[in-house]
Every structure is written in C-alpha cells, then in structure tokens.
Amino acid sequence: MKWLSFTSLALIAPSYALIRFPCAQLVVDRLDPLVNPGLVPSPHLHQIVGGNSFNATMDPAKDMPGESTCTTCQFSEDFSNYWTAVLYFKARNGTYKRVPQYPNSGFDGVNAGMTVYYMQDGLYNFQQTSKVTAFKPGFRMYIGDVNARSREEVERFRQLTYTCLQDINTRDPQILDFPKEPCPAGIMTALRFPTCWDGKNLDSADHMSHMSYPESGTFETGGPCPASHPVRVGQLFYEVLWDTRQFNNKDEWPEDGSQPFVWSFGDSTGYGNHGDYLFGWKGDALQRALDSPCYINCPTLKTQSVQAMNSCKKDRVVTQDNLDDWVDTLPGGMVAGM
C-alpha cells in the first residue's frame, strides 16, 4: 500500500478521530509491572514511555493522572504507560549492543520513544466515523507472546509486524519476523492491539482474555465484535523506529549469513514481539477526543512542546545493567536463541 505523508492525509481527510502522537523516552529499565508486578528486576529490559508515576507495581487502583507530575507524550492529558522490549544487535564476535530508537516522520527532536495511535477505523480509512469506546481507569492489556518462536505461534496475533525501512516513510511490506537484509533507514516494529472488549473486566489473568479480535474480518474491514466481547474500542497501535543503520555492515553479521538482531529477552526470530499498555488518560480526555473532530492533531486535547516531552524523565531502578556499551550478555543474563 502506498504511504502518504501525514501532512497530505490531513489535507484530504474529513475531521474525525484518528490521533497520532509521539511519546519520548521515559526510561529504559528492567521493570514490567503488568506481567511481573513488584518483581525488581524483571526478567528482561523494556523501553517505557508516558506518565512519570510509572513504577514496579502499578496497582490497578493507582491514580496515574493524579500521581504523575509530567508525561513524555505530546498530549499532556495522557499519563498512560506504553512499553515494549528493547532491540539489540549481536555482532559476529558474540557481543551485544543496544539499538537506539529515533523519532518518527513529523516528530523531529523527540527523544527516542514511540509513536502512538488511537483510531476509530483502519489507518487508511480517511472517514474515521465508527463509534468507539475509550478505555476506563484501571484498564490494562498485553499483546503478543514472549515465548513465540514460530510463524504459527505469532499468527494468532493480528498485525505484530516489522518493516525494513528504505526511508522514514516506508510502511510496506510488513513481515512477521526480523528482516534478513540490512535496512537503509532502520527497522520499524508495529503493534496493533485487539479492539473488542468484554465490557466488564479491566484486566484478566493473561492480560489478554478480556479483549478479542473481531468475530470475522478485521478492525480495518469493520468486522463485528463477538458476543462475548461486544464493546468496540479504539484501535491502539504502536510504531517504534529502531536505528539499525550503524549495524548494516554485513562483515559484522553472523558468519552463517543469518540476521543479527535479537530482542532483550533472547528472541532472535522476531516472533516474540510484544507490547504492554496501562490506561492513564486524565478524566474523559480520550473519549472526548474519540468523539471529536480530530485527525492526527486534536484541538480538544492539551498539547505540550517537544522540550517538555523530552524533559520528563524517570531514574532507572535497576542500575546494574550496562545499557550503553558492548556487553557479553543481554541484561539479566539473557542470550540470543533463548
């Protein structure tokens, strides 16, 4: 599918709710309060964005907007937390280096982090007219399987993908595993969350069962929600741009010709791609935006400057991990192939 710049889309699209915004890096740390609440350190490293009330426990009753004093997201009423694992490069000599992130198209100056979308309809549906329900305080969810190591295992999750960027605007083809060749402008990971809620539970034991995909078709095609999960929510969607350009010399890649990238939990296939979400918007801000004439930008929401986003930081809790230099193992003693 041909990718249009978002400036172009805004010029041709009616004013309905598709919100796209950057969130700068809050912290890179070995914490995971959704899957491993209270465990310090958590098994693997994450990159986290959003409100600075983030901690190792994140009790469901926590008042995230009330306890946060800043957010790394452009919309300053969004104190949610969004996170993914961290990408590493494994050199031919067996050492590892963390891959830096860089800002998406249109967001120059933002410090790393990710791009977040909330949509009423599919990304390329310029009408965006479907009614969707915003998430509620205490809501949280997870997508993906950290243990997936095959195409069959990851295919049960719709649209956890990679794009080998030819330039910053490349969006296709989207594949399910790591690219096999050097990517001129880096690698983009995309994570789309399920869009049908059971209407009752803010979480579930696996952090997924309270959510479902449409009964038939997809969110993009307007597929109906199943009776078990009748409430249609907005499409939450992350894009993370990994700046792999410094690692494009194939003389540094494995001698067997295999691709060299590995997730911070040891997955070198890419099939273990996953993401976490804790809702933390202030008051009715998200529902108000989804019900308002918003397209990319949203005049009903308060925004903040790039400088303010970048200045919102959180100190690392797990300080023994060397995140900047070449290392012999991944944080927590993980190694490629786990």
N, C-alpha and C positions, 0 to 999 in steps of 0.2 A: 504494500500500500504506500502510495506516495505521501511523504511527510511535508506538511505545510508549516511554516513558522507560525508561532502562536500570535504574533502581531497580525499576520494575514488572516488567521482564523477569527480573531476578534473583529476584524473589519467586515467579515461576511456573515457572522453568526448573529442570530437574534439574541436578546438579553435574557437568558435563562441560566440555571445554576450548573456550571462546571467550574470548580475552583481549583486552581493550580498555584502552588506557592512553595518557596524554598524554606527549609529549616536548616540553620547552620549547626555545626557540631556542638553538642553539649559536653560530651565526654566520651572517651573510648576506655572501657573498663570491663573487668571480668565480673559483671553482675547480671542477673537475669531474674527480676522479681516476679515474672509471670510463671516461668517453668520451674525455677528453683528459688522460691521466695525465702529470704532470710539466709541463704547459703552464701558465705563470703570466704573464698572466692567461688564464683560459679565455674562449671567445667570449662567453658570457652569464652573467648573475647567477643564483645559486641561494640558496635558504634551506635550511639544513642543521641537522639535529638528531642527538642521540646522543652517542657517546663522544668525549672530547676529544683522542684520538690522531689525529683527522682531519687529513689534510694533502694536499698536491697530488699525491702519488704513490700512496699506499695500496697498496704491494706486496702481492700475494696471500699472501705468506708472513708478512705482518705479524701480530704477536700483539696484536690490538686490545684484548682484555681486560687483557693484561699491561702494555701501554704507556699505556693510559688511566688517568688518576687520578680521573676523575669521568664521569658521564653525565647528560644532560639528561632522560633517560627515567625514568618513575616506578618501573619495576622496575630496581633498581640493579645487577643482573647483566647488563643489556643494554647492551653497548658498541658495538652496531651503529651504522651511519650510514645515515640516510634523508634524501633530499633531492629537491626539485622546483625548477622555475623560479620566478621571482618575478612577481607581477602588478603592472601599472602602469595608471594612469588617464591617458588622453590628453585634455587639455582642448581646447576649441574653438579656442584661440589657438595650438595646436600644441605646448604644453609638456607635460611628463610629471611625474607624482608617484607614488611607490611606495605601493601599497596595504598598509596594516598588516594583520596577522593578529590573530585573537583566539581565546581558548580555547573548546573545545567544551563541550557540555552536560555538567555534572557536574564540570568541571575548573576551577572559578573560581580565579583567581590565577596560573594558569600563564602564563608569558611567551611569547605567540605560538606558534610551532612547529606541531605537527600531532598528530593522533590516529592511533595505530597499532593495527591488529587482527591477530591470528593466529587462524584458525578451522579447526575440523575439518570443518564443514559450512557451508552458507549462513547468512547473518546472522540470518535469521528462523526457522531450524530450531532450536528450543529443545532438541532432544535432544542434538545435537553428539556423536554416538557413533562416527563413522568414524575408523579408524586412519590417522594421517598421520605422515610422517617429517619431522623437523626438518632444517633446512639444516645444512651442515657447515662447519668452519673454512675460510676462503678462498672461500666461495661468494659470488657476486655476480650481480646481474641488473638489467635495464633494461626498461622498458615504455613504449611509445609511439613516435612518430616526430616529431622536432623539425621536419621539413620538411613534415609533412602540412598541407594547406590545403583539403581537401575532405572531405565526409562519407564518400565511398567509401574514402579513404585511412585514415581513423580507424576505420572499422567493422571492419577486420581485427583490431583490439584490442578485446577484450570489456570493456566497462564502464570506460571512461575518461570520466567524466561531470561535469556541472555541475548544481547545484541552486540555484534562485533562492529564497533563504530568506525565508519570510514571518515566521518566528520561528526561534529557535535549534534547534528540534526538527523543522523541515521536512525531509523526505527525498525527496519526490516532487513533481512529475515530475523525472526525471533526463534531461538532454539532452546532446548531444554537442558543442555549440558554446556560445559565450557567450550569456547571457540578453540579450534585446533590450530589456527594460524595466528601470527601477530596481527593485532588490530591497530590501524594507524592512529585512531583517536581514543583508544581505550575500550573498555568493556562496560556496557550498561546492564545492570540487573533490574528486572521489573517484577513486582509482586502485586498481584491483584487478589483482594480478599473476597470471600463469599458475600452474597448480597441478600440472603433471605434469613430472617431472624425468627426464632420460635415465639417471640413476643413476651416471654416470661423471664427467662434466665439471663442474667447479666454475664454469666460465665458458665463453664462446665468443666468436668474433671480433666478432659484433654484440651480444654480451651478452644475447641472447635465444634463440638456436637450441638451447641446451641445455635449454630449457624449452618446454612446449607446453600448449595448452588441451586439455580432454577431447576424445576422439575424436568423441563425439556428446553432445548436450546441453551442460550447463554444470557447473561446480563445484557450484552451488546445487542442481541436479537430480540430482547424484550420477553424472554422466556418466563412463564409463570412460576411463582414460588410454590413449593409443595404445601399440602395442607398442614403438615407437621411444623412448617416454618413459614407462616403466611405473611409475615411483615416484610415488605420490601424496603431495604435500607440503601443508602447511597453506596456507590462503588468506592471503596477506599483502595488506593493504588499508590505504591512507592516506586520511584525511579532513583537508583544510585549509580553514579558515574565513577568508575574506578580508573585512575590514570595509570594505565599499564605501559605507556609509551617508553618509559625508561627500561623496560624489560623486553623489548622487541628484538633484541639481538639473539638469533637462534643458536649462536655459538654458546650461549649460556643456558639454553634449554636442555632437558634430558637427552642423553646420547641416543636413546631409542626413538627419538622424534615425538614423544608424547608431549601434550601441552603441560606447562609448568605451574599452573595456578592451583591453589588449594584454599579451602575455607579454614577459618581459625579452629574448627573442630576436627580437622583432618581429612575432610572430603575432597578428593582430587577429581571426582567425576562431575561435580556441579549439581547433581541431582538432589543434594541435601539442602538446597536453597530454602530459607525460611525467614519469616518475619513476625514481629510481635507488636501489639497495639494496646495501649491503655487510654481510653477516652478521658479527656480533661478540659473540654471547652467550657468557657465561663457562661453560666446561665443558659439562655436559649440561642446563643450566638450561632451555633452550627445550623439549627433548624431554621433560624431566621435567614441565614444565607441560602440554604437549600430552597427556601420558599421565595427568594428574591431574585431580581434581575442581575445575576452575577455570571460573568463569563471571563474566566481566567482571573481577573481582578473582581473585587466585590465592594462596592461603595457602602454597603450596610455594615461592613466589618472595619474595625480599627486596624490600621497597619503601623509598622514601625520601620525604621531605617535599617539598612544593612549593617551600619555601625552598631546599632542597638542589638541586632540579632547576634552579631559576632562577639559582642561583649558579654553576653550571657554564658557563663561557664560553670562547671562543677568540678571540684577537685576529684581526682581518682581516689577510690577507696583501696583498691588492690594496687599497691605501688611497686611490688617486687618484679612485675613483668617489664622487660625491656621492649618498648614499643617502637623505638626509632632506629635501632641498629640491626645489622645482620645477626641472626641468632641460630643456635643449633637445633632448637625445637620450638614449636609454637607455644604460646602462653599456656600454662597449665600442663606442660609436658606432652601436648598433642603432637603427632607426627603425620605426615601425608600417608594416605592409604588406610586410615582408621575407619 
